[in-house]
Amino acid sequence: MSENEQNHEFNNIAEPEAIKKNLSKEKRRALREQADLKHVLSSKEGRAVIWRYLEECGIFQSSMGLDAWIYFKEGKRSIGLKLLQEVMSVDESKYLLMAKEAKELKE
């Protein structure tokens, strides 16, 4: 392979199609999921939905109790914490904005 061909091949790495080919399926899926969540968080309505799920999952309260419901509550809470972690990894400022918007709705 000539030096010119090597340089052309190297330059192609930065092109979108070459990037797609070089990323694993898992990495492409993760990037798509992050883009999807960013889109949801970009609207006030989307943030409201996410906030409702975080509240429903009980991440802002203890799941302790004296009965077997603790396991159910901890399962929900685990999902909510995973969602919160994804929100924070995509854009921490959107979490703060969601909290502010939720507070305003309750006032």
Distance bins in CASP14 RR format, pairs under 12 A and 6 or more apart:
PFRMAT RR
TARGET T0000
AUTHOR 0000-0000-0000
RMODE 2
METHOD distances of the structure
MODEL  1
1 7 0 0 0 0 0 1 0 0 0 0 0
1 8 0 0 0 0 1 0 0 0 0 0 0
1 9 1 0 0 1 0 0 0 0 0 0 0
1 10 0 0 0 0 0 1 0 0 0 0 0
2 8 0 0 0 0 1 0 0 0 0 0 0
2 9 0 0 0 0 0 1 0 0 0 0 0
3 9 0 0 0 0 0 1 0 0 0 0 0
3 10 0 0 0 0 0 1 0 0 0 0 0
4 10 0 0 0 0 0 1 0 0 0 0 0
4 11 0 0 0 0 0 1 0 0 0 0 0
5 11 0 0 0 0 0 1 0 0 0 0 0
5 12 0 0 0 0 0 1 0 0 0 0 0
6 12 0 0 0 0 0 1 0 0 0 0 0
6 13 0 0 0 0 0 1 0 0 0 0 0
7 13 0 0 0 0 0 1 0 0 0 0 0
8 14 0 0 0 0 0 1 0 0 0 0 0
8 15 0 0 0 0 0 1 0 0 0 0 0
8 18 0 0 0 0 0 1 0 0 0 0 0
9 15 0 0 0 0 0 1 0 0 0 0 0
9 18 0 0 0 0 1 0 0 0 0 0 0
10 18 0 0 0 0 1 0 0 0 0 0 0
11 18 0 0 0 0 1 0 0 0 0 0 0
12 18 1 0 1 0 0 0 0 0 0 0 0
12 19 0 0 0 0 1 0 0 0 0 0 0
12 20 0 0 0 0 0 1 0 0 0 0 0
12 21 0 0 0 0 1 0 0 0 0 0 0
12 22 0 0 0 0 0 1 0 0 0 0 0
13 19 1 0 0 1 0 0 0 0 0 0 0
13 20 0 0 0 0 0 1 0 0 0 0 0
13 21 0 0 0 0 1 0 0 0 0 0 0
13 22 1 0 0 1 0 0 0 0 0 0 0
13 23 0 0 0 0 0 1 0 0 0 0 0
14 22 0 0 0 0 0 1 0 0 0 0 0
15 21 0 0 0 0 1 0 0 0 0 0 0
15 22 0 0 0 0 0 1 0 0 0 0 0
16 22 0 0 0 0 0 1 0 0 0 0 0
16 23 0 0 0 0 0 1 0 0 0 0 0
16 28 0 0 0 0 0 1 0 0 0 0 0
17 23 0 0 0 0 0 1 0 0 0 0 0
19 27 0 0 0 0 0 1 0 0 0 0 0
19 28 0 0 0 0 1 0 0 0 0 0 0
19 31 0 0 0 0 0 1 0 0 0 0 0
20 27 0 0 0 0 0 1 0 0 0 0 0
20 28 1 0 0 1 0 0 0 0 0 0 0
20 31 0 0 0 0 0 1 0 0 0 0 0
20 32 0 0 0 0 0 1 0 0 0 0 0
21 27 0 0 0 0 0 1 0 0 0 0 0
21 28 0 0 0 0 0 1 0 0 0 0 0
22 28 0 0 0 0 0 1 0 0 0 0 0
23 29 0 0 0 0 1 0 0 0 0 0 0
23 30 0 0 0 0 1 0 0 0 0 0 0
23 31 1 0 0 1 0 0 0 0 0 0 0
23 32 0 0 0 0 0 1 0 0 0 0 0
24 30 0 0 0 0 1 0 0 0 0 0 0
24 31 0 0 0 0 0 1 0 0 0 0 0
25 31 0 0 0 0 0 1 0 0 0 0 0
25 32 0 0 0 0 0 1 0 0 0 0 0
26 32 0 0 0 0 0 1 0 0 0 0 0
26 33 0 0 0 0 0 1 0 0 0 0 0
27 33 0 0 0 0 0 1 0 0 0 0 0
27 34 0 0 0 0 0 1 0 0 0 0 0
28 34 0 0 0 0 0 1 0 0 0 0 0
28 35 0 0 0 0 0 1 0 0 0 0 0
29 35 0 0 0 0 0 1 0 0 0 0 0
29 36 0 0 0 0 0 1 0 0 0 0 0
30 36 0 0 0 0 0 1 0 0 0 0 0
30 37 0 0 0 0 0 1 0 0 0 0 0
30 86 0 0 0 0 0 1 0 0 0 0 0
30 89 0 0 0 0 0 1 0 0 0 0 0
30 90 0 0 0 0 0 1 0 0 0 0 0
31 37 0 0 0 0 0 1 0 0 0 0 0
31 38 0 0 0 0 0 1 0 0 0 0 0
31 90 0 0 0 0 0 1 0 0 0 0 0
32 38 0 0 0 0 0 1 0 0 0 0 0
32 39 0 0 0 0 0 1 0 0 0 0 0
33 39 0 0 0 0 0 1 0 0 0 0 0
33 40 0 0 0 0 0 1 0 0 0 0 0
33 82 0 0 0 0 0 1 0 0 0 0 0
33 83 0 0 0 0 0 1 0 0 0 0 0
33 86 1 0 0 1 0 0 0 0 0 0 0
33 87 0 0 0 0 0 1 0 0 0 0 0
33 89 0 0 0 0 0 1 0 0 0 0 0
33 90 0 0 0 0 1 0 0 0 0 0 0
34 40 0 0 0 0 0 1 0 0 0 0 0
34 41 0 0 0 0 0 1 0 0 0 0 0
34 86 1 0 0 1 0 0 0 0 0 0 0
34 87 0 0 0 0 0 1 0 0 0 0 0
34 88 0 0 0 0 0 1 0 0 0 0 0
34 89 1 0 0 1 0 0 0 0 0 0 0
34 90 1 0 1 0 0 0 0 0 0 0 0
34 91 0 0 0 0 1 0 0 0 0 0 0
35 41 0 0 0 0 0 1 0 0 0 0 0
35 42 0 0 0 0 0 1 0 0 0 0 0
35 90 0 0 0 0 1 0 0 0 0 0 0
35 91 0 0 0 0 0 1 0 0 0 0 0
36 42 0 0 0 0 0 1 0 0 0 0 0
36 46 0 0 0 0 0 1 0 0 0 0 0
36 50 0 0 0 0 0 1 0 0 0 0 0
36 86 0 0 0 0 0 1 0 0 0 0 0
36 90 0 0 0 0 1 0 0 0 0 0 0
37 43 0 0 0 0 0 1 0 0 0 0 0
37 46 0 0 0 0 1 0 0 0 0 0 0
37 47 0 0 0 0 0 1 0 0 0 0 0
37 49 0 0 0 0 0 1 0 0 0 0 0
37 50 0 0 0 0 1 0 0 0 0 0 0
37 82 0 0 0 0 0 1 0 0 0 0 0
37 83 0 0 0 0 1 0 0 0 0 0 0
37 84 0 0 0 0 0 1 0 0 0 0 0
37 85 0 0 0 0 0 1 0 0 0 0 0
37 86 1 0 1 0 0 0 0 0 0 0 0
37 87 1 0 0 1 0 0 0 0 0 0 0
37 88 0 0 0 0 0 1 0 0 0 0 0
37 89 0 0 0 0 1 0 0 0 0 0 0
37 90 1 0 1 0 0 0 0 0 0 0 0
37 91 0 0 0 0 1 0 0 0 0 0 0
37 94 0 0 0 0 1 0 0 0 0 0 0
37 95 0 0 0 0 0 1 0 0 0 0 0
38 46 0 0 0 0 0 1 0 0 0 0 0
38 47 0 0 0 0 0 1 0 0 0 0 0
38 50 0 0 0 0 0 1 0 0 0 0 0
38 86 0 0 0 0 0 1 0 0 0 0 0
38 87 0 0 0 0 1 0 0 0 0 0 0
38 89 0 0 0 0 0 1 0 0 0 0 0
38 90 1 0 1 0 0 0 0 0 0 0 0
38 91 1 0 0 1 0 0 0 0 0 0 0
38 93 0 0 0 0 0 1 0 0 0 0 0
38 94 0 0 0 0 1 0 0 0 0 0 0
39 45 0 0 0 0 0 1 0 0 0 0 0
39 46 0 0 0 0 1 0 0 0 0 0 0
39 47 0 0 0 0 0 1 0 0 0 0 0
39 50 0 0 0 0 0 1 0 0 0 0 0
39 90 0 0 0 0 0 1 0 0 0 0 0
39 91 0 0 0 0 0 1 0 0 0 0 0
39 94 0 0 0 0 0 1 0 0 0 0 0
40 46 1 0 1 0 0 0 0 0 0 0 0
40 47 1 0 0 1 0 0 0 0 0 0 0
40 48 0 0 0 0 0 1 0 0 0 0 0
40 49 1 0 0 1 0 0 0 0 0 0 0
40 50 1 0 0 1 0 0 0 0 0 0 0
40 51 0 0 0 0 0 1 0 0 0 0 0
40 53 0 0 0 0 0 1 0 0 0 0 0
40 83 0 0 0 0 0 1 0 0 0 0 0
40 86 0 0 0 0 0 1 0 0 0 0 0
40 87 0 0 0 0 1 0 0 0 0 0 0
40 90 0 0 0 0 1 0 0 0 0 0 0
40 91 0 0 0 0 0 1 0 0 0 0 0
40 94 0 0 0 0 1 0 0 0 0 0 0
40 98 0 0 0 0 0 1 0 0 0 0 0
41 47 1 0 1 0 0 0 0 0 0 0 0
41 48 0 0 0 0 0 1 0 0 0 0 0
41 49 0 0 0 0 1 0 0 0 0 0 0
41 50 1 0 0 1 0 0 0 0 0 0 0
41 51 0 0 0 0 0 1 0 0 0 0 0
41 83 0 0 0 0 0 1 0 0 0 0 0
41 86 0 0 0 0 1 0 0 0 0 0 0
41 87 1 0 0 1 0 0 0 0 0 0 0
41 88 0 0 0 0 0 1 0 0 0 0 0
41 89 0 0 0 0 0 1 0 0 0 0 0
41 90 1 0 0 1 0 0 0 0 0 0 0
41 91 1 0 0 1 0 0 0 0 0 0 0
41 92 0 0 0 0 0 1 0 0 0 0 0
41 93 0 0 0 0 1 0 0 0 0 0 0
41 94 1 0 1 0 0 0 0 0 0 0 0
41 95 0 0 0 0 1 0 0 0 0 0 0
41 96 0 0 0 0 0 1 0 0 0 0 0
41 97 0 0 0 0 1 0 0 0 0 0 0
41 98 1 0 0 1 0 0 0 0 0 0 0
41 101 0 0 0 0 0 1 0 0 0 0 0
42 50 0 0 0 0 0 1 0 0 0 0 0
42 90 0 0 0 0 0 1 0 0 0 0 0
42 91 0 0 0 0 1 0 0 0 0 0 0
42 93 0 0 0 0 0 1 0 0 0 0 0
42 94 0 0 0 0 1 0 0 0 0 0 0
42 97 0 0 0 0 0 1 0 0 0 0 0
42 98 0 0 0 0 0 1 0 0 0 0 0
43 49 0 0 0 0 1 0 0 0 0 0 0
43 50 0 0 0 0 0 1 0 0 0 0 0
43 94 0 0 0 0 0 1 0 0 0 0 0
43 97 0 0 0 0 0 1 0 0 0 0 0
43 98 0 0 0 0 0 1 0 0 0 0 0
43 101 0 0 0 0 0 1 0 0 0 0 0
44 50 0 0 0 0 0 1 0 0 0 0 0
44 51 0 0 0 0 0 1 0 0 0 0 0
44 94 0 0 0 0 0 1 0 0 0 0 0
44 97 0 0 0 0 1 0 0 0 0 0 0
44 98 0 0 0 0 1 0 0 0 0 0 0
44 100 0 0 0 0 0 1 0 0 0 0 0
44 101 1 0 0 1 0 0 0 0 0 0 0
44 102 0 0 0 0 0 1 0 0 0 0 0
44 104 0 0 0 0 0 1 0 0 0 0 0
44 105 0 0 0 0 0 1 0 0 0 0 0
45 51 0 0 0 0 0 1 0 0 0 0 0
45 52 0 0 0 0 0 1 0 0 0 0 0
45 98 0 0 0 0 0 1 0 0 0 0 0
45 101 0 0 0 0 0 1 0 0 0 0 0
45 105 0 0 0 0 0 1 0 0 0 0 0
46 52 0 0 0 0 1 0 0 0 0 0 0
46 53 0 0 0 0 0 1 0 0 0 0 0
46 87 0 0 0 0 0 1 0 0 0 0 0
46 94 0 0 0 0 1 0 0 0 0 0 0
46 97 0 0 0 0 0 1 0 0 0 0 0
46 98 0 0 0 0 1 0 0 0 0 0 0
46 101 0 0 0 0 0 1 0 0 0 0 0
46 102 0 0 0 0 0 1 0 0 0 0 0
47 53 0 0 0 0 0 1 0 0 0 0 0
47 54 0 0 0 0 0 1 0 0 0 0 0
47 87 0 0 0 0 1 0 0 0 0 0 0
47 90 0 0 0 0 0 1 0 0 0 0 0
47 91 0 0 0 0 0 1 0 0 0 0 0
47 93 0 0 0 0 0 1 0 0 0 0 0
47 94 1 0 0 1 0 0 0 0 0 0 0
47 95 0 0 0 0 1 0 0 0 0 0 0
47 96 0 0 0 0 0 1 0 0 0 0 0
47 97 1 0 0 1 0 0 0 0 0 0 0
47 98 1 0 1 0 0 0 0 0 0 0 0
47 99 0 0 0 0 1 0 0 0 0 0 0
47 100 0 0 0 0 1 0 0 0 0 0 0
47 101 1 0 0 1 0 0 0 0 0 0 0
47 102 0 0 0 0 1 0 0 0 0 0 0
47 104 0 0 0 0 0 1 0 0 0 0 0
47 105 0 0 0 0 0 1 0 0 0 0 0
48 54 0 0 0 0 0 1 0 0 0 0 0
48 55 0 0 0 0 0 1 0 0 0 0 0
48 94 0 0 0 0 0 1 0 0 0 0 0
48 97 0 0 0 0 0 1 0 0 0 0 0
48 98 1 0 0 1 0 0 0 0 0 0 0
48 99 0 0 0 0 0 1 0 0 0 0 0
48 100 0 0 0 0 0 1 0 0 0 0 0
48 101 1 0 0 1 0 0 0 0 0 0 0
48 102 1 0 0 1 0 0 0 0 0 0 0
48 104 0 0 0 0 0 1 0 0 0 0 0
48 105 1 0 0 1 0 0 0 0 0 0 0
48 106 0 0 0 0 0 1 0 0 0 0 0
49 55 0 0 0 0 0 1 0 0 0 0 0
49 56 0 0 0 0 0 1 0 0 0 0 0
49 83 0 0 0 0 0 1 0 0 0 0 0
49 87 0 0 0 0 0 1 0 0 0 0 0
49 98 0 0 0 0 1 0 0 0 0 0 0
49 101 0 0 0 0 0 1 0 0 0 0 0
49 102 0 0 0 0 0 1 0 0 0 0 0
50 56 0 0 0 0 0 1 0 0 0 0 0
50 57 0 0 0 0 0 1 0 0 0 0 0
50 59 0 0 0 0 0 1 0 0 0 0 0
50 80 0 0 0 0 1 0 0 0 0 0 0
50 83 1 0 0 1 0 0 0 0 0 0 0
50 84 0 0 0 0 1 0 0 0 0 0 0
50 86 0 0 0 0 1 0 0 0 0 0 0
50 87 1 0 0 1 0 0 0 0 0 0 0
50 88 0 0 0 0 0 1 0 0 0 0 0
50 90 0 0 0 0 0 1 0 0 0 0 0
50 91 0 0 0 0 0 1 0 0 0 0 0
50 94 0 0 0 0 1 0 0 0 0 0 0
50 95 0 0 0 0 1 0 0 0 0 0 0
50 97 0 0 0 0 0 1 0 0 0 0 0
50 98 1 0 0 1 0 0 0 0 0 0 0
50 99 0 0 0 0 0 1 0 0 0 0 0
50 101 0 0 0 0 0 1 0 0 0 0 0
50 102 0 0 0 0 0 1 0 0 0 0 0
51 57 0 0 0 0 0 1 0 0 0 0 0
51 58 0 0 0 0 0 1 0 0 0 0 0
51 59 0 0 0 0 0 1 0 0 0 0 0
51 60 0 0 0 0 0 1 0 0 0 0 0
51 80 0 0 0 0 0 1 0 0 0 0 0
51 83 0 0 0 0 0 1 0 0 0 0 0
51 84 0 0 0 0 0 1 0 0 0 0 0
51 87 0 0 0 0 1 0 0 0 0 0 0
51 94 0 0 0 0 0 1 0 0 0 0 0
51 95 0 0 0 0 1 0 0 0 0 0 0
51 96 0 0 0 0 0 1 0 0 0 0 0
51 97 0 0 0 0 1 0 0 0 0 0 0
51 98 1 0 1 0 0 0 0 0 0 0 0
51 99 1 0 0 1 0 0 0 0 0 0 0
51 100 0 0 0 0 0 1 0 0 0 0 0
51 101 1 0 0 1 0 0 0 0 0 0 0
51 102 1 0 1 0 0 0 0 0 0 0 0
51 103 0 0 0 0 0 1 0 0 0 0 0
51 104 0 0 0 0 0 1 0 0 0 0 0
51 105 0 0 0 0 1 0 0 0 0 0 0
51 106 0 0 0 0 0 1 0 0 0 0 0
52 58 0 0 0 0 0 1 0 0 0 0 0
52 59 0 0 0 0 0 1 0 0 0 0 0
52 80 0 0 0 0 0 1 0 0 0 0 0
52 83 0 0 0 0 0 1 0 0 0 0 0
52 98 0 0 0 0 0 1 0 0 0 0 0
52 101 0 0 0 0 0 1 0 0 0 0 0
52 102 0 0 0 0 1 0 0 0 0 0 0
52 105 0 0 0 0 0 1 0 0 0 0 0
53 59 0 0 0 0 1 0 0 0 0 0 0
53 60 0 0 0 0 0 1 0 0 0 0 0
53 76 0 0 0 0 1 0 0 0 0 0 0
53 77 0 0 0 0 0 1 0 0 0 0 0
53 79 0 0 0 0 1 0 0 0 0 0 0
53 80 1 0 0 1 0 0 0 0 0 0 0
53 81 0 0 0 0 0 1 0 0 0 0 0
53 82 0 0 0 0 0 1 0 0 0 0 0
53 83 1 0 0 1 0 0 0 0 0 0 0
53 84 0 0 0 0 1 0 0 0 0 0 0
53 86 0 0 0 0 0 1 0 0 0 0 0
53 87 0 0 0 0 0 1 0 0 0 0 0
53 98 0 0 0 0 0 1 0 0 0 0 0
53 102 0 0 0 0 0 1 0 0 0 0 0
54 60 1 0 0 1 0 0 0 0 0 0 0
54 61 0 0 0 0 0 1 0 0 0 0 0
54 76 0 0 0 0 0 1 0 0 0 0 0
54 77 0 0 0 0 0 1 0 0 0 0 0
54 79 0 0 0 0 1 0 0 0 0 0 0
54 80 1 0 1 0 0 0 0 0 0 0 0
54 81 0 0 0 0 1 0 0 0 0 0 0
54 82 0 0 0 0 0 1 0 0 0 0 0
54 83 1 0 0 1 0 0 0 0 0 0 0
54 84 1 0 0 1 0 0 0 0 0 0 0
54 85 0 0 0 0 0 1 0 0 0 0 0
54 86 0 0 0 0 0 1 0 0 0 0 0
54 87 0 0 0 0 1 0 0 0 0 0 0
54 88 0 0 0 0 0 1 0 0 0 0 0
54 95 0 0 0 0 1 0 0 0 0 0 0
54 98 0 0 0 0 1 0 0 0 0 0 0
54 99 0 0 0 0 1 0 0 0 0 0 0
54 102 0 0 0 0 1 0 0 0 0 0 0
55 61 0 0 0 0 1 0 0 0 0 0 0
55 76 0 0 0 0 0 1 0 0 0 0 0
55 77 0 0 0 0 0 1 0 0 0 0 0
55 80 0 0 0 0 1 0 0 0 0 0 0
55 83 0 0 0 0 0 1 0 0 0 0 0
55 84 0 0 0 0 0 1 0 0 0 0 0
55 98 0 0 0 0 0 1 0 0 0 0 0
55 99 0 0 0 0 0 1 0 0 0 0 0
55 102 1 0 0 1 0 0 0 0 0 0 0
55 105 0 0 0 0 0 1 0 0 0 0 0
55 106 0 0 0 0 0 1 0 0 0 0 0
56 73 0 0 0 0 0 1 0 0 0 0 0
56 76 1 0 0 1 0 0 0 0 0 0 0
56 77 0 0 0 0 0 1 0 0 0 0 0
56 79 0 0 0 0 1 0 0 0 0 0 0
56 80 0 0 0 0 1 0 0 0 0 0 0
56 83 0 0 0 0 0 1 0 0 0 0 0
57 63 0 0 0 0 1 0 0 0 0 0 0
57 72 0 0 0 0 0 1 0 0 0 0 0
57 73 0 0 0 0 1 0 0 0 0 0 0
57 74 0 0 0 0 0 1 0 0 0 0 0
57 75 0 0 0 0 1 0 0 0 0 0 0
57 76 1 0 1 0 0 0 0 0 0 0 0
57 77 1 0 1 0 0 0 0 0 0 0 0
57 78 0 0 0 0 1 0 0 0 0 0 0
57 79 1 0 1 0 0 0 0 0 0 0 0
57 80 1 1 0 0 0 0 0 0 0 0 0
57 81 1 0 0 1 0 0 0 0 0 0 0
57 82 0 0 0 0 1 0 0 0 0 0 0
57 83 1 0 0 1 0 0 0 0 0 0 0
57 84 0 0 0 0 1 0 0 0 0 0 0
58 64 0 0 0 0 0 1 0 0 0 0 0
58 72 0 0 0 0 0 1 0 0 0 0 0
58 73 1 0 0 1 0 0 0 0 0 0 0
58 74 0 0 0 0 1 0 0 0 0 0 0
58 75 0 0 0 0 1 0 0 0 0 0 0
58 76 1 0 0 1 0 0 0 0 0 0 0
58 77 1 0 1 0 0 0 0 0 0 0 0
58 78 0 0 0 0 0 1 0 0 0 0 0
58 79 0 0 0 0 1 0 0 0 0 0 0
58 80 1 0 0 1 0 0 0 0 0 0 0
58 81 0 0 0 0 1 0 0 0 0 0 0
58 83 0 0 0 0 0 1 0 0 0 0 0
58 84 0 0 0 0 0 1 0 0 0 0 0
59 73 0 0 0 0 0 1 0 0 0 0 0
59 74 0 0 0 0 0 1 0 0 0 0 0
59 75 0 0 0 0 0 1 0 0 0 0 0
59 76 0 0 0 0 1 0 0 0 0 0 0
59 77 1 0 1 0 0 0 0 0 0 0 0
59 78 0 0 0 0 1 0 0 0 0 0 0
59 79 0 0 0 0 1 0 0 0 0 0 0
59 80 1 0 1 0 0 0 0 0 0 0 0
59 81 1 0 1 0 0 0 0 0 0 0 0
59 82 0 0 0 0 1 0 0 0 0 0 0
59 83 0 0 0 0 1 0 0 0 0 0 0
59 84 1 0 1 0 0 0 0 0 0 0 0
59 85 0 0 0 0 0 1 0 0 0 0 0
59 87 0 0 0 0 0 1 0 0 0 0 0
59 88 0 0 0 0 0 1 0 0 0 0 0
59 95 0 0 0 0 0 1 0 0 0 0 0
59 99 0 0 0 0 0 1 0 0 0 0 0
60 77 0 0 0 0 1 0 0 0 0 0 0
60 80 0 0 0 0 0 1 0 0 0 0 0
60 81 0 0 0 0 0 1 0 0 0 0 0
60 84 0 0 0 0 1 0 0 0 0 0 0
60 99 0 0 0 0 1 0 0 0 0 0 0
60 102 0 0 0 0 0 1 0 0 0 0 0
61 73 0 0 0 0 1 0 0 0 0 0 0
61 74 0 0 0 0 0 1 0 0 0 0 0
61 76 0 0 0 0 0 1 0 0 0 0 0
61 77 0 0 0 0 1 0 0 0 0 0 0
61 80 0 0 0 0 0 1 0 0 0 0 0
62 70 0 0 0 0 1 0 0 0 0 0 0
62 73 0 0 0 0 1 0 0 0 0 0 0
62 74 0 0 0 0 0 1 0 0 0 0 0
62 77 0 0 0 0 1 0 0 0 0 0 0
63 69 0 0 0 0 1 0 0 0 0 0 0
63 70 1 0 1 0 0 0 0 0 0 0 0
63 71 0 0 0 0 1 0 0 0 0 0 0
63 72 0 0 0 0 1 0 0 0 0 0 0
63 73 1 1 0 0 0 0 0 0 0 0 0
63 74 1 0 1 0 0 0 0 0 0 0 0
63 75 0 0 0 0 1 0 0 0 0 0 0
63 76 1 0 0 1 0 0 0 0 0 0 0
63 77 1 0 1 0 0 0 0 0 0 0 0
63 78 0 0 0 0 1 0 0 0 0 0 0
63 80 0 0 0 0 0 1 0 0 0 0 0
63 81 0 0 0 0 0 1 0 0 0 0 0
64 70 1 0 0 1 0 0 0 0 0 0 0
64 71 0 0 0 0 0 1 0 0 0 0 0
64 73 0 0 0 0 1 0 0 0 0 0 0
64 74 0 0 0 0 1 0 0 0 0 0 0
64 77 0 0 0 0 0 1 0 0 0 0 0
65 71 0 0 0 0 0 1 0 0 0 0 0
65 72 0 0 0 0 0 1 0 0 0 0 0
65 73 0 0 0 0 1 0 0 0 0 0 0
65 74 0 0 0 0 0 1 0 0 0 0 0
67 73 0 0 0 0 1 0 0 0 0 0 0
68 74 0 0 0 0 0 1 0 0 0 0 0
69 75 0 0 0 0 0 1 0 0 0 0 0
69 76 0 0 0 0 0 1 0 0 0 0 0
69 77 0 0 0 0 0 1 0 0 0 0 0
70 76 0 0 0 0 0 1 0 0 0 0 0
70 77 0 0 0 0 1 0 0 0 0 0 0
71 77 0 0 0 0 0 1 0 0 0 0 0
71 78 0 0 0 0 0 1 0 0 0 0 0
72 78 0 0 0 0 0 1 0 0 0 0 0
72 79 0 0 0 0 0 1 0 0 0 0 0
73 79 0 0 0 0 0 1 0 0 0 0 0
73 80 0 0 0 0 0 1 0 0 0 0 0
74 80 0 0 0 0 0 1 0 0 0 0 0
74 81 0 0 0 0 0 1 0 0 0 0 0
75 81 0 0 0 0 1 0 0 0 0 0 0
75 82 0 0 0 0 0 1 0 0 0 0 0
76 82 0 0 0 0 0 1 0 0 0 0 0
76 83 0 0 0 0 0 1 0 0 0 0 0
77 83 0 0 0 0 0 1 0 0 0 0 0
77 84 0 0 0 0 0 1 0 0 0 0 0
78 84 0 0 0 0 0 1 0 0 0 0 0
78 85 0 0 0 0 0 1 0 0 0 0 0
79 85 0 0 0 0 0 1 0 0 0 0 0
79 86 0 0 0 0 0 1 0 0 0 0 0
80 86 0 0 0 0 1 0 0 0 0 0 0
80 87 0 0 0 0 1 0 0 0 0 0 0
80 88 0 0 0 0 0 1 0 0 0 0 0
81 87 0 0 0 0 0 1 0 0 0 0 0
81 88 0 0 0 0 0 1 0 0 0 0 0
82 88 0 0 0 0 0 1 0 0 0 0 0
82 89 0 0 0 0 0 1 0 0 0 0 0
83 89 0 0 0 0 0 1 0 0 0 0 0
83 90 0 0 0 0 0 1 0 0 0 0 0
83 95 0 0 0 0 0 1 0 0 0 0 0
83 98 0 0 0 0 0 1 0 0 0 0 0
84 90 0 0 0 0 0 1 0 0 0 0 0
84 92 0 0 0 0 0 1 0 0 0 0 0
84 94 0 0 0 0 0 1 0 0 0 0 0
84 95 1 0 0 1 0 0 0 0 0 0 0
84 98 0 0 0 0 0 1 0 0 0 0 0
84 99 0 0 0 0 0 1 0 0 0 0 0
85 92 0 0 0 0 0 1 0 0 0 0 0
85 95 0 0 0 0 0 1 0 0 0 0 0
86 92 0 0 0 0 0 1 0 0 0 0 0
86 94 0 0 0 0 0 1 0 0 0 0 0
86 95 0 0 0 0 0 1 0 0 0 0 0
87 93 0 0 0 0 0 1 0 0 0 0 0
87 94 1 0 0 1 0 0 0 0 0 0 0
87 95 1 0 1 0 0 0 0 0 0 0 0
87 96 0 0 0 0 0 1 0 0 0 0 0
87 97 0 0 0 0 0 1 0 0 0 0 0
87 98 1 0 0 1 0 0 0 0 0 0 0
87 99 0 0 0 0 0 1 0 0 0 0 0
88 94 0 0 0 0 1 0 0 0 0 0 0
88 95 1 0 1 0 0 0 0 0 0 0 0
88 96 0 0 0 0 0 1 0 0 0 0 0
88 98 0 0 0 0 0 1 0 0 0 0 0
89 95 0 0 0 0 0 1 0 0 0 0 0
91 97 0 0 0 0 1 0 0 0 0 0 0
91 98 0 0 0 0 0 1 0 0 0 0 0
92 98 0 0 0 0 0 1 0 0 0 0 0
92 99 0 0 0 0 0 1 0 0 0 0 0
93 99 0 0 0 0 0 1 0 0 0 0 0
93 100 0 0 0 0 0 1 0 0 0 0 0
94 100 0 0 0 0 0 1 0 0 0 0 0
94 101 0 0 0 0 0 1 0 0 0 0 0
95 101 0 0 0 0 0 1 0 0 0 0 0
95 102 0 0 0 0 0 1 0 0 0 0 0
96 102 0 0 0 0 0 1 0 0 0 0 0
96 103 0 0 0 0 0 1 0 0 0 0 0
97 103 0 0 0 0 0 1 0 0 0 0 0
97 104 0 0 0 0 0 1 0 0 0 0 0
98 104 0 0 0 0 0 1 0 0 0 0 0
98 105 0 0 0 0 0 1 0 0 0 0 0
99 105 0 0 0 0 0 1 0 0 0 0 0
99 106 0 0 0 0 0 1 0 0 0 0 0
100 106 0 0 0 0 0 1 0 0 0 0 0
100 107 0 0 0 0 0 1 0 0 0 0 0
101 107 0 0 0 0 0 1 0 0 0 0 0
END
